[in-house]
């Protein structure tokens, strides 16, 4: 097969000691190191040596009772990514930040700082948060309604990008002889007055090297897809089958035109949790072994929250009970629908469904050889199901080592993945343009006078 014009984009999704909910109990993992910087530095350096486009950190703003049996707690993304920037040179650094429980000025300043510290490798995974537990940590008794969260997110993005643009690229003069540090005509307030935010600006740090950090989004509901089409440059999504992925790909790419965008301006990256063996049977045995380490109570709590129904009163080896309608779900609507479709399509019992979700929480889990996994990625990539993948190792560091040592060389051999980085910034390596500073971005163009 000749070398395709397009190249796969591969992002490493780091989750403590692995994405499988029982990873902390699996052989070879070190759960006592979930707060150890050297653990994450080693993962980031392994990913960079393998030429991954970026590493990605998820984040949530609450935990609930599932902490008894789970290891999905973690370090704050800005702090950790800044530390990883110091020991890497080319790989992108993407962090998750909620638009529901933050302020635009804070977020704009922190991402500008990360982009400067990393020399242009920052990315923002934009989420609207999905649980009542998060609301209760931020002076609220209820979680804002789904559509309202996206309305706030849109205004949040408008304010944040305006703040990044409040400094022109060449605003810093730093002329020691004349005593001029910055050109006041090129540092402007944004004077934003909206429904959710009032922000004068400008930002108190110069424009990021990339213009904006790469804007990533992870929602796949109707609101999420429309938001991605308007703002996002990469979208992390979850599909279980190629036809579902193709439908999503066509749908989201088709929405770009109404915002004056072209299909190459948004990368679609489904999640894949690869369980790798020297043979297919070995991979299946690994999958069974780690699944047997799961604690049903943990999975039931996760699934109950996802589906909006208390599943603890139903038999594990029976089917799902009657579920709420999609429009009544105020959490992650797209994940709710994916799980419902998966259970119905494969006639899964609750226990079987728990095992299917244990590795990827709705993202696709595939157990096979390195060649079989490469075949799957190639098929989705060449069949308009994906521009690349959000790789989610089930256990770390072993799962990353296996993918980097066997799957990536196979993809490189097929001409599907780079052997060297193309650029120095995350935008450069992803093939994304740098946003130009707009002539007029805000309600005012008055320069800072003092």
C-alpha positions in Angstrom: 0.0 0.0 0.0 1.4 3.4 -0.9 1.9 6.1 1.7 -1.4 7.9 2.3 -1.5 11.7 2.0 -3.1 11.9 5.4 -1.2 10.9 8.6 -2.8 9.4 11.7 -2.9 11.7 14.7 -2.3 9.8 18.0 -2.9 11.3 21.4 -1.9 9.5 24.6 -4.7 9.7 27.2 -2.9 9.3 30.6 -5.1 8.1 33.4 -3.1 7.4 36.6 -2.0 3.7 36.3 -4.3 2.9 33.4 -7.8 3.3 32.0 -9.2 0.0 33.2 -11.0 0.4 36.4 -9.1 -2.5 37.9 -5.7 -1.3 36.6 -4.5 -0.4 40.1 -4.9 -4.1 41.1 -3.3 -5.5 37.9 0.2 -6.9 37.9 3.0 -4.5 37.0 1.2 -1.3 37.9 2.2 0.9 40.8 -0.9 2.7 42.2 1.2 4.1 45.1 2.8 6.4 42.4 -0.4 8.2 41.3 1.0 11.4 42.8 4.6 10.8 41.8 5.9 13.2 39.2 8.6 10.8 37.9 5.8 8.3 37.0 4.2 10.9 34.7 7.5 12.2 33.3 8.4 8.6 32.3 5.1 8.2 30.5 5.4 11.6 28.7 9.0 10.8 27.6 8.0 7.4 26.3 5.1 8.9 24.3 7.4 11.6 22.9 10.0 9.0 21.9 7.2 7.2 20.1 6.2 10.5 18.3 2.7 10.8 19.8 1.2 14.1 18.9 0.2 14.9 22.5 -0.4 13.7 26.0 -3.8 14.4 27.5 -5.0 14.7 31.1 -8.7 14.4 32.0 -10.0 16.2 35.0 -13.0 16.2 37.3 -13.9 18.5 40.1 -15.4 15.9 42.5 -15.3 12.4 43.7 -18.1 10.3 45.2 -18.4 7.0 47.0 -16.7 5.0 44.2 -13.3 6.1 45.7 -13.5 3.0 47.9 -12.7 0.7 44.9 -11.2 3.1 42.3 -8.1 5.0 41.5 -9.5 7.7 39.3 -8.3 10.6 41.4 -5.4 12.7 40.2 -3.2 15.8 40.1 -4.4 19.1 38.8 -3.6 19.4 35.1 -1.9 22.8 34.9 0.5 21.9 37.6 1.4 18.5 36.1 1.6 19.6 32.5 3.9 22.5 33.5 6.2 19.9 35.1 6.0 17.7 32.0 6.9 20.7 29.8 10.3 20.8 31.5 11.3 17.3 30.5 9.9 17.1 27.0 10.5 19.2 23.8 8.0 18.4 21.0 5.0 16.5 22.3 1.8 18.4 22.9 0.4 19.0 26.4 -3.5 18.9 26.6 -5.3 19.6 29.9 -9.0 19.5 30.7 -10.7 22.5 32.2 -14.4 23.1 32.8 -16.2 26.2 31.5 -19.0 25.7 34.1 -16.9 26.0 37.3 -14.1 28.4 36.2 -13.7 32.0 35.1 -12.4 33.0 31.6 -9.6 35.2 32.9 -8.2 32.5 35.1 -8.3 29.9 32.3 -6.9 32.3 29.6 -4.0 33.3 31.8 -3.1 29.7 32.8 -3.2 28.4 29.3 -1.2 31.3 28.0 1.4 30.6 30.7 1.5 26.9 29.8 1.9 27.7 26.1 4.8 30.1 26.8 6.5 27.6 29.2 6.2 24.8 26.7 7.2 26.9 23.7 3.8 26.4 22.0 2.7 23.0 23.0 -0.5 23.6 25.0 -4.0 22.4 24.3 -7.3 22.9 26.1 -9.8 20.1 26.4 -13.0 22.1 26.9 -15.7 20.4 29.0 -18.9 21.7 30.6 -18.8 19.2 33.6 -21.4 16.5 34.1 -22.4 15.8 37.7 -24.2 17.2 40.6 -21.2 16.4 42.8 -19.1 19.0 41.0 -21.9 21.6 41.4 -21.9 21.0 45.2 -18.2 21.8 45.4 -18.9 25.3 43.9 -21.6 26.9 45.9 -24.5 25.2 44.1 -27.2 22.7 45.0 -28.0 21.7 41.4 -26.0 21.2 38.2 -27.0 23.7 35.5 -29.1 22.3 32.7 -27.3 20.7 29.7 -28.2 23.4 27.1 -27.4 26.2 29.6 -24.0 24.8 30.2 -23.2 25.0 26.5 -24.6 28.5 26.3 -22.2 29.5 29.0 -19.4 27.6 27.3 -19.8 29.5 24.1 -19.6 32.9 25.8 -16.6 31.5 27.9 -14.8 30.7 24.7 -15.5 34.1 23.1 -14.1 35.8 26.2 -11.1 33.6 26.5 -10.0 33.9 22.9 -10.6 37.7 23.1 -8.3 37.8 26.1 -5.6 35.9 24.2 -6.0 38.4 21.4 -5.9 41.4 23.7 -2.1 41.4 23.1 -1.0 41.7 19.5 1.9 39.4 18.6 4.4 42.2 18.4 3.2 44.2 21.4 6.3 43.6 23.4 9.0 46.1 22.4 11.6 45.6 25.3 13.8 48.5 24.2 16.1 49.2 27.1 17.6 52.3 25.6 14.3 54.1 25.0 12.6 52.7 28.1 9.7 51.2 26.1 8.6 47.8 27.3 5.4 47.4 25.3 3.4 49.3 22.7 0.2 50.4 24.5 -1.6 50.7 21.1 -1.2 46.9 20.8 -2.5 45.9 24.2 -6.2 46.4 24.3 -9.1 45.9 26.8 -11.8 43.6 25.6 -14.7 45.3 27.5 -16.9 42.2 27.4 -20.5 42.5 28.8 -22.5 39.4 28.3 -25.1 37.2 29.9 -22.6 35.2 32.0 -19.5 37.4 32.1 -18.3 40.9 32.4 -14.5 41.1 31.7 -12.6 44.3 31.0 -9.2 42.8 30.1 -6.6 42.8 28.7 -4.8 39.7 29.8 -1.8 40.2 32.1 0.5 38.0 29.9 1.4 38.4 26.3 -0.2 36.4 23.5 0.5 32.7 23.5 3.1 31.4 21.0 0.4 29.4 19.2 -2.0 32.4 19.1 -4.4 30.1 21.0 -3.7 26.8 22.6 -5.2 24.0 20.5 -8.9 23.9 21.3 -10.1 20.4 22.0 -13.7 19.3 22.9 -15.0 16.1 24.2 -18.8 16.2 24.1 -20.8 14.3 21.4 -24.4 15.3 22.1 -26.2 17.6 19.7 -25.1 20.6 21.7 -21.6 19.2 21.9 -21.3 18.5 18.1 -22.5 22.0 17.3 -20.1 23.5 19.8 -17.2 21.5 18.3 -18.2 22.6 14.8 -18.0 26.2 15.8 -14.9 26.2 18.1 -13.0 22.9 18.4 -9.9 22.0 16.4 -9.9 18.4 17.7 -12.7 16.4 19.2 -12.3 13.4 21.5 -15.3 11.1 21.0 -16.5 7.6 21.7 -17.9 5.1 19.2 -18.2 1.3 19.4 -18.5 0.4 15.7 -17.1 1.7 12.4 -20.6 2.6 11.0 -21.3 4.7 14.2 -17.9 6.4 13.8 -18.5 7.1 10.1 -21.9 8.6 10.8 -20.4 10.8 13.6 -17.5 11.8 11.3 -19.8 12.8 8.4 -22.2 14.6 10.7 -19.6 16.8 12.5 -17.5 17.6 9.5 -20.7 18.6 7.6 -21.5 21.2 10.3 -18.3 23.1 9.8 -19.3 25.0 6.6 -22.0 27.0 8.4 -19.2 28.5 10.5 -16.9 29.2 7.6 -14.6 26.3 8.3 -13.2 23.5 6.2 -13.1 19.7 7.2 -9.3 19.8 7.8 -9.8 22.4 10.6 -11.3 19.8 12.9 -9.6 16.5 13.8 -11.9 13.7 15.0 -10.2 11.3 17.4 -12.2 8.4 18.9 -11.0 6.6 22.0 -9.4 3.2 21.8 -8.4 1.0 24.8 -6.0 -1.6 23.2 -5.2 -4.8 25.1 -2.2 -6.2 23.3 -0.9 -9.8 23.2 1.7 -11.7 21.2 -1.3 -13.8 20.0 -5.0 -13.0 19.9 -5.7 -15.7 22.6 -3.0 -14.1 24.9 -4.7 -10.7 24.5 -8.1 -12.2 25.3 -6.7 -13.9 28.3 -5.2 -10.5 29.5 -8.7 -8.9 29.0 -10.4 -11.7 31.0 -7.7 -11.5 33.8 -8.0 -7.8 34.3 -11.9 -7.9 34.1 -11.9 -10.5 36.9 -10.2 -7.9 39.1 -13.1 -5.5 38.9 -15.4 -4.9 41.9 -19.1 -4.9 40.8 -19.9 -2.2 43.3 -17.6 0.3 41.7 -18.9 -0.4 38.2 -22.5 -0.3 39.3 -22.0 3.1 40.9 -20.4 4.4 37.7 -23.1 3.0 35.5 -25.9 4.1 37.7 -24.6 7.7 37.5 -24.2 7.4 33.7 -27.7 6.1 33.2 -29.6 8.0 35.8 -31.0 4.8 37.5 -29.9 3.1 40.7 -28.8 -0.3 39.4 -27.9 -1.8 42.8 -31.4 -3.3 43.3 -31.3 -5.2 40.0 -29.7 -8.7 39.4 -26.2 -8.5 37.8 -27.0 -11.3 35.4 -30.3 -9.7 34.2 -30.9 -7.0 31.6 -30.9 -3.3 32.2 -34.2 -2.0 33.7 -36.3 0.6 32.0 -34.2 3.8 31.6 -35.0 7.5 31.5 -35.5 9.2 28.1 -32.4 10.9 26.6 -34.0 14.3 27.0 -34.3 13.7 30.8 -30.5 13.1 31.2 -28.7 16.2 32.5 -25.2 14.6 32.5 -23.3 13.2 29.5 -26.1 12.6 27.0 -23.9 11.1 24.2 -22.4 8.5 26.6 -25.8 7.6 27.9 -27.0 6.9 24.4 -23.8 4.9 23.5 -24.2 2.6 26.5 -27.9 2.1 25.9 -27.2 1.2 22.2 -24.4 -1.1 23.2 -26.5 -3.0 25.7 -29.4 -3.4 23.3 -27.3 -4.3 20.2 -25.4 -7.1 22.0 -28.1 -8.1 24.4 -25.8 -7.6 27.4 -26.6 -8.4 31.0 -25.6 -5.8 33.6 -22.5 -7.8 34.5 -21.5 -8.1 30.9 -22.0 -4.4 30.3 -19.9 -3.6 33.4 -17.0 -5.6 31.9 -17.4 -4.0 28.5 -17.2 -0.6 30.1 -14.4 -1.4 32.5 -11.6 -0.5 30.2 -12.8 2.5 28.3 -16.0 3.8 30.0 -17.8 3.7 26.7 -14.7 4.1 24.5 -14.0 1.0 22.3 -11.9 -1.7 23.9 -10.1 -4.1 21.5 -8.0 -7.1 22.5 -5.7 -8.5 19.9 -2.2 -8.6 18.4 -0.3 -5.4 17.4 -1.1 -6.2 13.8 -4.8 -6.7 14.5 -4.9 -3.4 16.4 -3.1 -1.6 13.6 -5.6 -3.2 11.1 -8.5 -1.7 13.1 -6.9 1.8 13.3 -6.1 1.7 9.6 -9.6 0.7 8.6 -11.3 3.4 10.7 -8.8 6.0 9.4 -9.0 5.1 5.7 -12.8 4.6 5.9 -13.7 8.2 7.1 -14.3 7.1 10.7 -11.4 9.0 12.3 -8.5 11.3 11.7 -6.6 9.5 14.5 -7.2 8.1 17.9 -7.1 8.9 21.6 -5.1 6.0 22.8 -6.2 4.8 26.3 -3.8 2.1 27.7 -5.7 -0.2 30.0 -2.7 -0.3 32.4 0.4 1.8 32.8 3.2 1.9 32.1 3.0 -1.6 30.5 0.2 -0.8 28.1 2.0 2.3 26.8 5.2 0.4 26.4 3.4 -2.4 24.5 1.7 0.1 22.1 4.8 2.2 21.6 7.0 -0.9 21.0 4.7 -2.8 18.7 1.7 -1.0 17.3 3.4 2.3 16.4 6.2 0.6 14.5 3.6 -1.3 12.5 1.7 1.9 11.7 5.0 3.6 10.7 5.8 0.6 8.4 2.5 1.1 6.7 3.2 4.8 6.2 0.3 5.8 8.4 2.2 7.5 11.2 5.2 9.8 11.4 8.8 8.8 12.2 9.8 12.3 13.1 7.9 15.4 14.3 7.0 17.9 11.6 7.1 21.0 13.8 8.0 22.4 17.2 4.4 23.4 18.3 1.3 21.3 18.8 -0.4 23.1 16.0 2.5 22.5 13.7 2.5 18.8 14.4 -1.3 18.5 14.0 -1.3 20.5 10.8 -3.5 23.2 12.3 -3.2 26.9 11.3 -2.1 29.5 13.8 -5.0 32.0 14.5 -4.0 35.4 13.2 -4.6 38.4 15.5 -7.9 40.0 14.3 -8.0 43.6 13.4 -11.1 44.1 15.5 -12.0 41.4 18.0 -13.9 43.2 20.7 -16.4 45.9 21.4 -13.7 48.4 21.9 -10.3 49.2 20.3 -9.2 51.8 22.8 -5.6 51.3 23.8 -4.5 50.9 27.3 -3.4 54.4 28.4 -1.7 53.4 31.6 
